């Protein structure tokens, strides 16, 4: 412990730590304020517009229930509190869906359309800073741990005085890790705590998500700290250790993620959304013809043993709309369900690509733990679709169960509109997000284990 305390005191006196820490904190705060403003603004808009949409729905005129189904309304996905730290897929996926009869509409309003210069540079969030800049900071802290002492000759003195290489490495590593926690972990924890306190909502489990998220970011920083210290163990000069560490950063943080994305795409191509929509349109078209409608009407009359629609115990039009919707629901489930499942497989494969770059692993784990990954978006899309179906089923059931004789039209009013509850979105629980993040977190742990395994024999062979 005395050695660790001494090494930590030495690290604190090092002006590099003050400069690196100051720059990192500044970058994290600036990025955090930008994402905070966007997240808070969107949260206020969701509350305001959701209330207006509810009032618009309840205030519609008396009309046929099917017309009310076409009247429609907008539903919104609340932003995850930890989007302040890692917006993940949120800026690229739609945040609002119009629910109306017959249509499984796409989510719209992508925040990336309004992105500023910082976002376009890839440094828009604290997660971006952690993934790209923190490895550089870890390298600058660790590259001279042994190489500089070797150049000055002090490493020979330390080993000659009986210092054990393992204890020497452990002390310096512990000191630099503590410094990393100080300049990276604490600012992230402070930003995340503020977000959890001010923007947290029931269901998001913001506090346990935050602790897991910060732990993953520190594990990622530790990978590069170990890399830099390994380079320092074997390099003859500090300049050589720095050059090797920077080369590793370029490969692992810039080149490898791009190559891995190309490789995953080659092995598991992304599904075509346009093709899925085309198959849906083909499946719906066969039931839209007058001939198909007449055939279904005759089938319903035969089923009930009725000679004409007025002899049915239910409304023919309402019953046929229900059956048409059931056909459409099954079609949407098969085609869009298959599309989203294929995207999920692609995302999981990319998470395993973290084996070639820890940046890929931390990116996938970070989004899942923050609640801003594609799985969360897909969950919102299907929740909005379930809400749309509940409205359609209630409106069509009203028509079916209240047959109008003699060509009269059914008219409903506010009593029916009030039966439709507000849209309430329940996010995926942390347990599900943890399962989504399990593979990339395992890969990140594997990086730490492998680097530790390489470090042990290298430390034993340490020479001045």
Number of C-alpha atoms within 10 A of each C-alpha: 8 8 15 20 14 14 20 21 12 12 19 15 11 12 10 14 19 15 11 19 18 12 14 21 19 13 19 25 19 15 22 26 18 18 22 23 12 16 22 17 11 17 18 12 14 19 12 11 14 18 13 13 16 19 11 14 19 17 13 13 13 16 14 17 24 23 15 23 22 14 14 18 17 17 26 25 26 21 24 26 32 31 27 29 32 28 27 24 20 23 17 15 19 20 23 21 22 19 25 23 21 17 16 20 15 13 19 14 15 16 15 15 9 10 12 11 10 12 16 10 9 11 19 25 26 28 27 21 19 26 21 17 18 25 26 22 23 25 28 20 22 27 31 24 22 29 27 19 19 21 16 12 12 14 21 15 14 15 15 11 9 8 13 15 19 15 13 18 21 16 20 23 21 17 22 26 21 16 20 23 19 14 22 22 17 14 20 27 17 12 20 27 19 16 24 22 12 11 20 18 14 8 12 21 19 24 17 12 25 23 15 15 26 23 15 21 22 18 19 25 28 23 22 28 27 23 26 29 28 27 28 28 26 18 22 18 21 21 15 17 28 22 16 19 27 18 12 18 23 13 14 20 20 14 13 20 21 13 14 19 14 13 14 18 14 10 10 16 13 16 15 11 12 9 12 17 15 12 15 18 13 10 15 18 11 12 16 11 10 10 11 12 15 11 11 16 18 14 12 17 16 12 9 12 11 14 11 12 19 15 15 16 13 18 21 21 15 22 19 17 19 19 14 17 20 14 15 20 17 12 17 21 15 13 18 19 16 14 18 18 15 17 20 17 13 18 20 17 18 23 26 21 24 27 18 17 24 29 26 27 28 27 25 25 30 28 27 29 29 28 32 23 25 21 22 22 21 17 17 25 22 15 19 26 21 14 21 25 22 14 24 25 19 19 24 25 19 19 26 20 14 13 23 16 13 8 8 8 12 16 13 19 16 14 10 15 21 13 11 16 11 13 16 13 16 14 21 18 15 19 11 14 22 17 13 22 23 17 21 28 26 17 23 25 18 15 23 20 13 11 16 16 11 14 20 14 11 16 19 11 12 16 15 19
